[in-house]
């Protein structure tokens, strides 16, 4: 793992997204699918974070779907040809995911390495096409996983084009990178010197909170934990009483006001991303941030960039 290369991987996001959009313009990566009644996502870490969002969207559309820890014992029962088992692993070598599919009669692999063991064992393979992440951190592959899962949802539910979404996300990502000098120093200053970082997002974008927290743990080795906005008042609010609480808030939940009331009352520091909220020390906006699907693919970049800066300047041995 290398912090400078991680930062370079982040800077390559817009180009990688536009290449993916060009591919989606001519190729449906899920065209091989037949009638699908049930979807089981298997993965760990970032892969499972992204799958949680897709599974919820499919359930809302009336499709039986679940995102399982690949490490779970007896997590599901294979139910025939109308069941899609989708094993997600950027490297294609996650031990838990390989174990989970070892005895299955068939499964589809979503991976960034079509030559990996997971892909070789799969019935079909969908390539994330995120390129080699030389920094050793799943960042572009996480973004591409979400884009390709969006394409899967659209395939099964008849929703709007993922190609157009990916192009808008590329524009949004580029906008954040081009204007980093206007927001990154302010976010850096607001989030430093606390007792951890606490990203919070609505359930529809819970992957944002979880992945943002992971970026702080994986790179600069800073204590961080992600939370769903409504659940925050039941599980995280207690920390604001005794800690120098640094909230990285991704607004859009109907329970934002509830969380903000407690944060203000306890004097916590708030950085908001993708929208303005009262009392925020810093608000980061970006192109197309009025589109929740663009937010989902884009907003994690703020945490990634702050984490990259801290990692580069940190004395921690990783």
Secondary structure, DSSP 8 states (H G I E B T S, - for coil): --HHHHHHHHHTHHHHHHHHHHHHHH--TTTT----SEEEEEE-THHHHHHHHHHHHHHHTT-EEEEEETT-TT------TTEEEEEEESSS--HHHHHHHTT-S--EEEES-TTSHHHHHSSEEEE------TTSS-SHHHHHHHHHHHHHHHHHHT---HHHHHHHHHHHHHHHHHTHHHHHHHHHHHHTTSS-EEEEE-GGGHHHHHHHHHHHHHSS---B--EEHHHHHHHTTTHHHHS--EEEEE---TTHHHHHHHHHHTT-EEEEESS--TT-SEEE--TTTTSHHHHHHHTHHHHHHHHHHHHHH-----
